[in-house]
């Protein structure tokens, strides 16, 4: 949890208390200050939530990158092993793919 969320919640609570005290005492200025403090606290809390969200997103992206990297390495090894096992069919497939890619891209 981000410190801005904690500070914002504390400001919001303090603002509610100040607003209530101003209401009980009939002091409109204290009530207005309390409301302003609540708004400031809500803003700071939202800012902290956004920072937490970005941090979580960055962690998920890093985890997804690591998993994708693992699968690409594994797939590359498997393809290499198949090419070593079947070199002639691999050459024919690669040639056919290149031939058809050339036809498709030449028309564009």
Backbone as XML, in Angstrom:
<?xml version="1.0"?>
<chain id="A" units="angstrom">
  <residue number="1" name="UNK">
    <atom name="N" x="0.848" y="-1.172" z="0.000"/>
    <atom name="CA" x="0.000" y="0.000" z="0.000"/>
    <atom name="C" x="0.891" y="1.230" z="0.000"/>
  </residue>
  <residue number="2" name="UNK">
    <atom name="N" x="0.546" y="2.171" z="-0.831"/>
    <atom name="CA" x="1.335" y="3.379" z="-0.985"/>
    <atom name="C" x="1.112" y="4.324" z="0.205"/>
  </residue>
  <residue number="3" name="UNK">
    <atom name="N" x="2.148" y="5.058" z="0.578"/>
    <atom name="CA" x="2.034" y="5.978" z="1.716"/>
    <atom name="C" x="1.047" y="7.113" z="1.430"/>
  </residue>
  <residue number="4" name="UNK">
    <atom name="N" x="0.875" y="7.474" z="0.154"/>
    <atom name="CA" x="-0.093" y="8.521" z="-0.176"/>
    <atom name="C" x="-1.517" y="8.085" z="0.148"/>
  </residue>
  <residue number="5" name="UNK">
    <atom name="N" x="-1.791" y="6.805" z="0.038"/>
    <atom name="CA" x="-3.124" y="6.309" z="0.385"/>
    <atom name="C" x="-3.374" y="6.468" z="1.881"/>
  </residue>
  <residue number="6" name="UNK">
    <atom name="N" x="-2.361" y="6.164" z="2.677"/>
    <atom name="CA" x="-2.495" y="6.268" z="4.129"/>
    <atom name="C" x="-2.633" y="7.725" z="4.551"/>
  </residue>
  <residue number="7" name="UNK">
    <atom name="N" x="-1.768" y="8.575" z="4.000"/>
    <atom name="CA" x="-1.830" y="10.004" z="4.338"/>
    <atom name="C" x="-3.149" y="10.611" z="3.880"/>
  </residue>
  <residue number="8" name="UNK">
    <atom name="N" x="-3.598" y="10.229" z="2.697"/>
    <atom name="CA" x="-4.860" y="10.755" z="2.181"/>
    <atom name="C" x="-6.037" y="10.355" z="3.044"/>
  </residue>
  <residue number="9" name="UNK">
    <atom name="N" x="-6.045" y="9.108" z="3.484"/>
    <atom name="CA" x="-7.132" y="8.642" z="4.354"/>
    <atom name="C" x="-7.116" y="9.386" z="5.685"/>
  </residue>
  <residue number="10" name="UNK">
    <atom name="N" x="-5.916" y="9.640" z="6.205"/>
    <atom name="CA" x="-5.798" y="10.369" z="7.469"/>
    <atom name="C" x="-6.299" y="11.806" z="7.305"/>
  </residue>
  <residue number="11" name="UNK">
    <atom name="N" x="-5.934" y="12.453" z="6.189"/>
    <atom name="CA" x="-6.417" y="13.822" z="5.944"/>
    <atom name="C" x="-7.938" y="13.845" z="5.805"/>
  </residue>
  <residue number="12" name="UNK">
    <atom name="N" x="-8.448" y="12.841" z="5.114"/>
    <atom name="CA" x="-9.895" y="12.774" z="4.918"/>
    <atom name="C" x="-10.615" y="12.623" z="6.257"/>
  </residue>
  <residue number="13" name="UNK">
    <atom name="N" x="-10.115" y="11.748" z="7.125"/>
    <atom name="CA" x="-10.710" y="11.557" z="8.439"/>
    <atom name="C" x="-10.603" y="12.833" z="9.267"/>
  </residue>
  <residue number="14" name="UNK">
    <atom name="N" x="-9.427" y="13.476" z="9.228"/>
    <atom name="CA" x="-9.247" y="14.731" z="9.957"/>
    <atom name="C" x="-10.197" y="15.812" z="9.445"/>
  </residue>
  <residue number="15" name="UNK">
    <atom name="N" x="-10.394" y="15.841" z="8.134"/>
    <atom name="CA" x="-11.318" y="16.809" z="7.554"/>
    <atom name="C" x="-12.747" y="16.571" z="7.990"/>
  </residue>
  <residue number="16" name="UNK">
    <atom name="N" x="-13.152" y="15.308" z="8.092"/>
    <atom name="CA" x="-14.510" y="14.996" z="8.554"/>
    <atom name="C" x="-14.692" y="15.449" z="9.998"/>
  </residue>
  <residue number="17" name="UNK">
    <atom name="N" x="-13.658" y="15.202" z="10.808"/>
    <atom name="CA" x="-13.728" y="15.618" z="12.214"/>
    <atom name="C" x="-13.798" y="17.140" z="12.310"/>
  </residue>
  <residue number="18" name="UNK">
    <atom name="N" x="-13.003" y="17.832" z="11.500"/>
    <atom name="CA" x="-13.003" y="19.293" z="11.510"/>
    <atom name="C" x="-14.349" y="19.843" z="11.032"/>
  </residue>
  <residue number="19" name="UNK">
    <atom name="N" x="-14.910" y="19.212" z="10.010"/>
    <atom name="CA" x="-16.217" y="19.645" z="9.508"/>
    <atom name="C" x="-17.292" y="19.449" z="10.574"/>
  </residue>
  <residue number="20" name="UNK">
    <atom name="N" x="-17.256" y="18.306" z="11.235"/>
    <atom name="CA" x="-18.236" y="18.023" z="12.283"/>
    <atom name="C" x="-18.100" y="19.000" z="13.443"/>
  </residue>
  <residue number="21" name="UNK">
    <atom name="N" x="-16.870" y="19.266" z="13.840"/>
    <atom name="CA" x="-16.633" y="20.221" z="14.932"/>
    <atom name="C" x="-17.139" y="21.609" z="14.540"/>
  </residue>
  <residue number="22" name="UNK">
    <atom name="N" x="-16.885" y="22.005" z="13.307"/>
    <atom name="CA" x="-17.366" y="23.303" z="12.837"/>
    <atom name="C" x="-18.876" y="23.359" z="12.809"/>
  </residue>
  <residue number="23" name="UNK">
    <atom name="N" x="-19.504" y="22.250" z="12.447"/>
    <atom name="CA" x="-20.962" y="22.184" z="12.411"/>
    <atom name="C" x="-21.535" y="22.300" z="13.819"/>
  </residue>
  <residue number="24" name="UNK">
    <atom name="N" x="-20.932" y="21.571" z="14.766"/>
    <atom name="CA" x="-21.409" y="21.599" z="16.156"/>
    <atom name="C" x="-21.236" y="22.993" z="16.752"/>
  </residue>
  <residue number="25" name="UNK">
    <atom name="N" x="-20.093" y="23.658" z="16.457"/>
    <atom name="CA" x="-19.823" y="24.979" z="17.019"/>
    <atom name="C" x="-20.483" y="26.096" z="16.210"/>
  </residue>
  <residue number="26" name="UNK">
    <atom name="N" x="-21.029" y="25.759" z="15.069"/>
    <atom name="CA" x="-21.652" y="26.793" z="14.235"/>
    <atom name="C" x="-20.628" y="27.658" z="13.521"/>
  </residue>
  <residue number="27" name="UNK">
    <atom name="N" x="-19.431" y="27.128" z="13.321"/>
    <atom name="CA" x="-18.346" y="27.867" z="12.679"/>
    <atom name="C" x="-18.260" y="27.427" z="11.209"/>
  </residue>
  <residue number="28" name="UNK">
    <atom name="N" x="-18.772" y="28.294" z="10.330"/>
    <atom name="CA" x="-18.790" y="27.951" z="8.906"/>
    <atom name="C" x="-17.389" y="27.845" z="8.308"/>
  </residue>
  <residue number="29" name="UNK">
    <atom name="N" x="-16.457" y="28.641" z="8.812"/>
    <atom name="CA" x="-15.092" y="28.599" z="8.290"/>
    <atom name="C" x="-14.426" y="27.256" z="8.606"/>
  </residue>
  <residue number="30" name="UNK">
    <atom name="N" x="-14.640" y="26.762" z="9.816"/>
    <atom name="CA" x="-14.078" y="25.463" z="10.206"/>
    <atom name="C" x="-14.717" y="24.350" z="9.376"/>
  </residue>
  <residue number="31" name="UNK">
    <atom name="N" x="-16.006" y="24.456" z="9.116"/>
    <atom name="CA" x="-16.681" y="23.455" z="8.271"/>
    <atom name="C" x="-16.084" y="23.461" z="6.867"/>
  </residue>
  <residue number="32" name="UNK">
    <atom name="N" x="-15.891" y="24.647" z="6.301"/>
    <atom name="CA" x="-15.329" y="24.753" z="4.949"/>
    <atom name="C" x="-13.907" y="24.208" z="4.902"/>
  </residue>
  <residue number="33" name="UNK">
    <atom name="N" x="-13.121" y="24.523" z="5.941"/>
    <atom name="CA" x="-11.756" y="23.982" z="6.001"/>
    <atom name="C" x="-11.784" y="22.459" z="6.087"/>
  </residue>
  <residue number="34" name="UNK">
    <atom name="N" x="-12.737" y="21.925" z="6.835"/>
    <atom name="CA" x="-12.855" y="20.477" z="6.957"/>
    <atom name="C" x="-13.211" y="19.821" z="5.629"/>
  </residue>
  <residue number="35" name="UNK">
    <atom name="N" x="-14.135" y="20.446" z="4.903"/>
    <atom name="CA" x="-14.516" y="19.908" z="3.596"/>
    <atom name="C" x="-13.336" y="19.977" z="2.634"/>
  </residue>
  <residue number="36" name="UNK">
    <atom name="N" x="-12.606" y="21.095" z="2.654"/>
    <atom name="CA" x="-11.434" y="21.245" z="1.782"/>
    <atom name="C" x="-10.382" y="20.192" z="2.117"/>
  </residue>
  <residue number="37" name="UNK">
    <atom name="N" x="-10.202" y="19.930" z="3.386"/>
    <atom name="CA" x="-9.225" y="18.927" z="3.814"/>
    <atom name="C" x="-9.663" y="17.520" z="3.383"/>
  </residue>
  <residue number="38" name="UNK">
    <atom name="N" x="-10.961" y="17.252" z="3.434"/>
    <atom name="CA" x="-11.475" y="15.958" z="2.972"/>
    <atom name="C" x="-11.207" y="15.780" z="1.478"/>
  </residue>
  <residue number="39" name="UNK">
    <atom name="N" x="-11.459" y="16.826" z="0.712"/>
    <atom name="CA" x="-11.230" y="16.760" z="-0.734"/>
    <atom name="C" x="-9.756" y="16.526" z="-1.028"/>
  </residue>
  <residue number="40" name="UNK">
    <atom name="N" x="-8.890" y="17.230" z="-0.298"/>
    <atom name="CA" x="-7.448" y="17.036" z="-0.473"/>
    <atom name="C" x="-7.062" y="15.601" z="-0.133"/>
  </residue>
  <residue number="41" name="UNK">
    <atom name="N" x="-7.630" y="15.063" z="0.946"/>
    <atom name="CA" x="-7.338" y="13.692" z="1.345"/>
    <atom name="C" x="-7.812" y="12.685" z="0.321"/>
  </residue>
  <residue number="42" name="UNK">
    <atom name="N" x="-8.997" y="12.908" z="-0.235"/>
    <atom name="CA" x="-9.505" y="12.000" z="-1.269"/>
    <atom name="C" x="-8.595" y="12.026" z="-2.496"/>
  </residue>
  <residue number="43" name="UNK">
    <atom name="N" x="-8.158" y="13.220" z="-2.867"/>
    <atom name="CA" x="-7.253" y="13.335" z="-4.016"/>
    <atom name="C" x="-5.944" y="12.610" z="-3.779"/>
  </residue>
  <residue number="44" name="UNK">
    <atom name="N" x="-5.376" y="12.782" z="-2.611"/>
    <atom name="CA" x="-4.113" y="12.110" z="-2.300"/>
    <atom name="C" x="-4.306" y="10.591" z="-2.235"/>
  </residue>
  <residue number="45" name="UNK">
    <atom name="N" x="-5.430" y="10.156" z="-1.706"/>
    <atom name="CA" x="-5.729" y="8.728" z="-1.652"/>
    <atom name="C" x="-5.852" y="8.157" z="-3.066"/>
  </residue>
  <residue number="46" name="UNK">
    <atom name="N" x="-6.545" y="8.860" z="-3.948"/>
    <atom name="CA" x="-6.678" y="8.402" z="-5.335"/>
    <atom name="C" x="-5.325" y="8.358" z="-6.037"/>
  </residue>
  <residue number="47" name="UNK">
    <atom name="N" x="-4.490" y="9.340" z="-5.773"/>
    <atom name="CA" x="-3.144" y="9.360" z="-6.337"/>
    <atom name="C" x="-2.363" y="8.118" z="-5.888"/>
  </residue>
  <residue number="48" name="UNK">
    <atom name="N" x="-2.471" y="7.789" z="-4.610"/>
    <atom name="CA" x="-1.801" y="6.594" z="-4.088"/>
    <atom name="C" x="-2.348" y="5.318" z="-4.715"/>
  </residue>
  <residue number="49" name="UNK">
    <atom name="N" x="-3.664" y="5.279" z="-4.937"/>
    <atom name="CA" x="-4.268" y="4.115" z="-5.587"/>
    <atom name="C" x="-3.743" y="3.969" z="-7.014"/>
  </residue>
  <residue number="50" name="UNK">
    <atom name="N" x="-3.613" y="5.097" z="-7.710"/>
    <atom name="CA" x="-3.097" y="5.053" z="-9.086"/>
    <atom name="C" x="-1.655" y="4.538" z="-9.098"/>
  </residue>
  <residue number="51" name="UNK">
    <atom name="N" x="-0.851" y="5.005" z="-8.148"/>
    <atom name="CA" x="0.535" y="4.532" z="-8.067"/>
    <atom name="C" x="0.578" y="3.036" z="-7.785"/>
  </residue>
  <residue number="52" name="UNK">
    <atom name="N" x="-0.290" y="2.571" z="-6.893"/>
    <atom name="CA" x="-0.356" y="1.131" z="-6.606"/>
    <atom name="C" x="-0.751" y="0.356" z="-7.860"/>
  </residue>
  <residue number="53" name="UNK">
    <atom name="N" x="-1.725" y="0.879" z="-8.604"/>
    <atom name="CA" x="-2.171" y="0.214" z="-9.826"/>
    <atom name="C" x="-1.068" y="0.122" z="-10.858"/>
  </residue>
  <residue number="54" name="UNK">
    <atom name="N" x="-0.329" y="1.201" z="-11.030"/>
    <atom name="CA" x="0.785" y="1.189" z="-11.985"/>
    <atom name="C" x="1.879" y="0.218" z="-11.549"/>
  </residue>
  <residue number="55" name="UNK">
    <atom name="N" x="2.147" y="0.177" z="-10.270"/>
    <atom name="CA" x="3.163" y="-0.744" z="-9.748"/>
    <atom name="C" x="2.725" y="-2.192" z="-9.986"/>
  </residue>
  <residue number="56" name="UNK">
    <atom name="N" x="1.452" y="-2.479" z="-9.732"/>
    <atom name="CA" x="0.944" y="-3.833" z="-9.966"/>
    <atom name="C" x="1.003" y="-4.195" z="-11.440"/>
  </residue>
  <residue number="57" name="UNK">
    <atom name="N" x="0.654" y="-3.243" z="-12.307"/>
    <atom name="CA" x="0.695" y="-3.481" z="-13.750"/>
    <atom name="C" x="2.117" y="-3.752" z="-14.207"/>
  </residue>
  <residue number="58" name="UNK">
    <atom name="N" x="3.068" y="-2.993" z="-13.700"/>
    <atom name="CA" x="4.474" y="-3.200" z="-14.064"/>
    <atom name="C" x="4.948" y="-4.583" z="-13.613"/>
  </residue>
  <residue number="59" name="UNK">
    <atom name="N" x="4.533" y="-4.998" z="-12.431"/>
    <atom name="CA" x="4.919" y="-6.335" z="-11.947"/>
    <atom name="C" x="4.327" y="-7.431" z="-12.818"/>
  </residue>
  <residue number="60" name="UNK">
    <atom name="N" x="3.063" y="-7.270" z="-13.211"/>
    <atom name="CA" x="2.437" y="-8.270" z="-14.088"/>
    <atom name="C" x="3.106" y="-8.305" z="-15.454"/>
  </residue>
  <residue number="61" name="UNK">
    <atom name="N" x="3.457" y="-7.137" z="-15.985"/>
    <atom name="CA" x="4.132" y="-7.090" z="-17.288"/>
    <atom name="C" x="5.494" y="-7.767" z="-17.220"/>
  </residue>
  <residue number="62" name="UNK">
    <atom name="N" x="6.209" y="-7.541" z="-16.147"/>
    <atom name="CA" x="7.518" y="-8.180" z="-15.976"/>
    <atom name="C" x="7.373" y="-9.701" z="-15.876"/>
  </residue>
  <residue number="63" name="UNK">
    <atom name="N" x="6.356" y="-10.149" z="-15.170"/>
    <atom name="CA" x="6.111" y="-11.586" z="-15.049"/>
    <atom name="C" x="5.730" y="-12.180" z="-16.408"/>
  </residue>
  <residue number="64" name="UNK">
    <atom name="N" x="4.875" y="-11.499" z="-17.158"/>
    <atom name="CA" x="4.470" y="-11.992" z="-18.482"/>
    <atom name="C" x="5.661" y="-12.041" z="-19.430"/>
  </residue>
  <residue number="65" name="UNK">
    <atom name="N" x="6.543" y="-11.037" z="-19.356"/>
    <atom name="CA" x="7.740" y="-11.020" z="-20.196"/>
    <atom name="C" x="8.624" y="-12.226" z="-19.877"/>
  </residue>
  <residue number="66" name="UNK">
    <atom name="N" x="8.790" y="-12.526" z="-18.599"/>
    <atom name="CA" x="9.610" y="-13.665" z="-18.202"/>
    <atom name="C" x="9.044" y="-14.986" z="-18.697"/>
  </residue>
  <residue number="67" name="UNK">
    <atom name="N" x="7.730" y="-15.122" z="-18.595"/>
    <atom name="CA" x="7.097" y="-16.356" z="-19.071"/>
    <atom name="C" x="7.204" y="-16.467" z="-20.593"/>
  </residue>
  <residue number="68" name="UNK">
    <atom name="N" x="6.971" y="-15.371" z="-21.305"/>
    <atom name="CA" x="7.064" y="-15.388" z="-22.766"/>
    <atom name="C" x="8.484" y="-15.723" z="-23.208"/>
  </residue>
  <residue number="69" name="UNK">
    <atom name="N" x="9.449" y="-15.166" z="-22.526"/>
    <atom name="CA" x="10.849" y="-15.441" z="-22.856"/>
    <atom name="C" x="11.163" y="-16.929" z="-22.686"/>
  </residue>
  <residue number="70" name="UNK">
    <atom name="N" x="10.628" y="-17.501" z="-21.620"/>
    <atom name="CA" x="10.825" y="-18.937" z="-21.370"/>
    <atom name="C" x="10.246" y="-19.771" z="-22.512"/>
  </residue>
  <residue number="71" name="UNK">
    <atom name="N" x="9.027" y="-19.447" z="-22.925"/>
    <atom name="CA" x="8.376" y="-20.233" z="-23.983"/>
    <atom name="C" x="9.064" y="-20.050" z="-25.332"/>
  </residue>
  <residue number="72" name="UNK">
    <atom name="N" x="9.560" y="-18.852" z="-25.604"/>
    <atom name="CA" x="10.273" y="-18.628" z="-26.867"/>
    <atom name="C" x="11.567" y="-19.439" z="-26.889"/>
  </residue>
  <residue number="73" name="UNK">
    <atom name="N" x="12.296" y="-19.444" z="-25.785"/>
    <atom name="CA" x="13.532" y="-20.240" z="-25.718"/>
    <atom name="C" x="13.232" y="-21.725" z="-25.894"/>
  </residue>
  <residue number="74" name="UNK">
    <atom name="N" x="12.195" y="-22.191" z="-25.220"/>
    <atom name="CA" x="11.844" y="-23.613" z="-25.315"/>
    <atom name="C" x="11.417" y="-23.978" z="-26.739"/>
  </residue>
  <residue number="75" name="UNK">
    <atom name="N" x="10.592" y="-23.126" z="-27.350"/>
    <atom name="CA" x="10.142" y="-23.391" z="-28.718"/>
    <atom name="C" x="11.304" y="-23.365" z="-29.690"/>
  </residue>
  <residue number="76" name="UNK">
    <atom name="N" x="12.210" y="-22.419" z="-29.509"/>
    <atom name="CA" x="13.378" y="-22.325" z="-30.374"/>
    <atom name="C" x="14.231" y="-23.586" z="-30.276"/>
  </residue>
  <residue number="77" name="UNK">
    <atom name="N" x="14.387" y="-24.089" z="-29.069"/>
    <atom name="CA" x="15.158" y="-25.326" z="-28.887"/>
    <atom name="C" x="14.471" y="-26.501" z="-29.562"/>
  </residue>
  <residue number="78" name="UNK">
    <atom name="N" x="13.141" y="-26.557" z="-29.436"/>
    <atom name="CA" x="12.402" y="-27.663" z="-30.048"/>
    <atom name="C" x="12.475" y="-27.598" z="-31.574"/>
  </residue>
  <residue number="79" name="UNK">
    <atom name="N" x="12.357" y="-26.403" z="-32.145"/>
    <atom name="CA" x="12.458" y="-26.256" z="-33.600"/>
    <atom name="C" x="13.862" y="-26.646" z="-34.065"/>
  </residue>
  <residue number="80" name="UNK">
    <atom name="N" x="14.867" y="-26.203" z="-33.333"/>
    <atom name="CA" x="16.246" y="-26.567" z="-33.677"/>
    <atom name="C" x="16.466" y="-28.069" z="-33.648"/>
  </residue>
  <residue number="81" name="UNK">
    <atom name="N" x="15.874" y="-28.719" z="-32.669"/>
    <atom name="CA" x="16.010" y="-30.184" z="-32.577"/>
    <atom name="C" x="15.322" y="-30.866" z="-33.754"/>
  </residue>
  <residue number="82" name="UNK">
    <atom name="N" x="14.153" y="-30.362" z="-34.148"/>
    <atom name="CA" x="13.446" y="-30.946" z="-35.302"/>
    <atom name="C" x="14.239" y="-30.742" z="-36.592"/>
  </residue>
  <residue number="83" name="UNK">
    <atom name="N" x="14.849" y="-29.562" z="-36.737"/>
    <atom name="CA" x="15.650" y="-29.301" z="-37.938"/>
    <atom name="C" x="16.863" y="-30.228" z="-37.971"/>
  </residue>
  <residue number="84" name="UNK">
    <atom name="N" x="17.481" y="-30.451" z="-36.809"/>
    <atom name="CA" x="18.619" y="-31.376" z="-36.752"/>
    <atom name="C" x="18.192" y="-32.800" z="-37.093"/>
  </residue>
  <residue number="85" name="UNK">
    <atom name="N" x="17.001" y="-33.177" z="-36.678"/>
    <atom name="CA" x="16.513" y="-34.533" z="-36.920"/>
    <atom name="C" x="16.066" y="-34.719" z="-38.373"/>
  </residue>
  <residue number="86" name="UNK">
    <atom name="N" x="15.392" y="-33.715" z="-38.916"/>
    <atom name="CA" x="14.842" y="-33.799" z="-40.280"/>
    <atom name="C" x="15.336" y="-32.627" z="-41.127"/>
  </residue>
  <residue number="87" name="UNK">
    <atom name="N" x="16.598" y="-32.620" z="-41.561"/>
    <atom name="CA" x="17.121" y="-31.455" z="-42.270"/>
    <atom name="C" x="16.507" y="-31.245" z="-43.666"/>
  </residue>
  <residue number="88" name="UNK">
    <atom name="N" x="16.320" y="-32.292" z="-44.429"/>
    <atom name="CA" x="15.797" y="-32.123" z="-45.787"/>
    <atom name="C" x="14.341" y="-31.648" z="-45.792"/>
  </residue>
  <residue number="89" name="UNK">
    <atom name="N" x="13.424" y="-32.263" z="-45.048"/>
    <atom name="CA" x="12.054" y="-31.738" z="-45.019"/>
    <atom name="C" x="11.991" y="-30.306" z="-44.478"/>
  </residue>
  <residue number="90" name="UNK">
    <atom name="N" x="12.859" y="-29.982" z="-43.521"/>
    <atom name="CA" x="12.887" y="-28.617" z="-42.978"/>
    <atom name="C" x="13.284" y="-27.625" z="-44.058"/>
  </residue>
  <residue number="91" name="UNK">
    <atom name="N" x="14.275" y="-27.994" z="-44.870"/>
    <atom name="CA" x="14.712" y="-27.139" z="-45.966"/>
    <atom name="C" x="13.591" y="-26.950" z="-46.986"/>
  </residue>
  <residue number="92" name="UNK">
    <atom name="N" x="12.866" y="-28.013" z="-47.304"/>
    <atom name="CA" x="11.762" y="-27.923" z="-48.257"/>
    <atom name="C" x="10.623" y="-27.045" z="-47.724"/>
  </residue>
  <residue number="93" name="UNK">
    <atom name="N" x="10.303" y="-27.192" z="-46.453"/>
    <atom name="CA" x="9.246" y="-26.366" z="-45.850"/>
    <atom name="C" x="9.668" y="-24.903" z="-45.844"/>
  </residue>
  <residue number="94" name="UNK">
    <atom name="N" x="10.902" y="-24.622" z="-45.463"/>
    <atom name="CA" x="11.382" y="-23.239" z="-45.441"/>
    <atom name="C" x="11.365" y="-22.643" z="-46.841"/>
  </residue>
  <residue number="95" name="UNK">
    <atom name="N" x="11.768" y="-23.422" z="-47.837"/>
    <atom name="CA" x="11.730" y="-22.947" z="-49.222"/>
    <atom name="C" x="10.319" y="-22.658" z="-49.681"/>
  </residue>
  <residue number="96" name="UNK">
    <atom name="N" x="9.378" y="-23.532" z="-49.337"/>
    <atom name="CA" x="7.979" y="-23.323" z="-49.730"/>
    <atom name="C" x="7.403" y="-22.077" z="-49.062"/>
  </residue>
  <residue number="97" name="UNK">
    <atom name="N" x="7.697" y="-21.893" z="-47.799"/>
    <atom name="CA" x="7.217" y="-20.702" z="-47.087"/>
    <atom name="C" x="7.793" y="-19.446" z="-47.731"/>
  </residue>
  <residue number="98" name="UNK">
    <atom name="N" x="9.085" y="-19.461" z="-48.039"/>
    <atom name="CA" x="9.711" y="-18.314" z="-48.697"/>
    <atom name="C" x="9.129" y="-18.047" z="-50.072"/>
  </residue>
  <residue number="99" name="UNK">
    <atom name="N" x="8.865" y="-19.101" z="-50.823"/>
    <atom name="CA" x="8.286" y="-18.955" z="-52.158"/>
    <atom name="C" x="6.912" y="-18.293" z="-52.096"/>
  </residue>
  <residue number="100" name="UNK">
    <atom name="N" x="6.043" y="-18.814" z="-51.231"/>
    <atom name="CA" x="4.693" y="-18.252" z="-51.125"/>
    <atom name="C" x="4.691" y="-16.859" z="-50.519"/>
  </residue>
  <residue number="101" name="UNK">
    <atom name="N" x="5.604" y="-16.589" z="-49.596"/>
    <atom name="CA" x="5.718" y="-15.238" z="-49.061"/>
    <atom name="C" x="6.137" y="-14.263" z="-50.149"/>
  </residue>
  <residue number="102" name="UNK">
    <atom name="N" x="7.043" y="-14.688" z="-51.020"/>
    <atom name="CA" x="7.449" y="-13.841" z="-52.128"/>
    <atom name="C" x="6.314" y="-13.540" z="-53.069"/>
  </residue>
  <residue number="103" name="UNK">
    <atom name="N" x="5.470" y="-14.534" z="-53.353"/>
    <atom name="CA" x="4.302" y="-14.311" z="-54.206"/>
    <atom name="C" x="3.336" y="-13.332" z="-53.567"/>
  </residue>
  <residue number="104" name="UNK">
    <atom name="N" x="3.064" y="-13.528" z="-52.305"/>
    <atom name="CA" x="2.106" y="-12.662" z="-51.613"/>
    <atom name="C" x="2.608" y="-11.224" z="-51.531"/>
  </residue>
  <residue number="105" name="UNK">
    <atom name="N" x="3.860" y="-11.024" z="-51.168"/>
    <atom name="CA" x="4.376" y="-9.674" z="-50.994"/>
    <atom name="C" x="4.662" y="-8.990" z="-52.314"/>
  </residue>
  <residue number="106" name="UNK">
    <atom name="N" x="4.875" y="-9.756" z="-53.369"/>
    <atom name="CA" x="5.121" y="-9.160" z="-54.677"/>
    <atom name="C" x="3.847" y="-8.526" z="-55.222"/>
  </residue>
  <residue number="107" name="UNK">
    <atom name="N" x="2.706" y="-9.075" z="-54.891"/>
    <atom name="CA" x="1.414" y="-8.559" z="-55.367"/>
    <atom name="C" x="1.026" y="-7.281" z="-54.648"/>
  </residue>
  <residue number="108" name="UNK">
    <atom name="N" x="1.523" y="-7.058" z="-53.482"/>
    <atom name="CA" x="1.112" y="-5.889" z="-52.698"/>
    <atom name="C" x="1.597" y="-4.611" z="-53.229"/>
  </residue>
</chain>
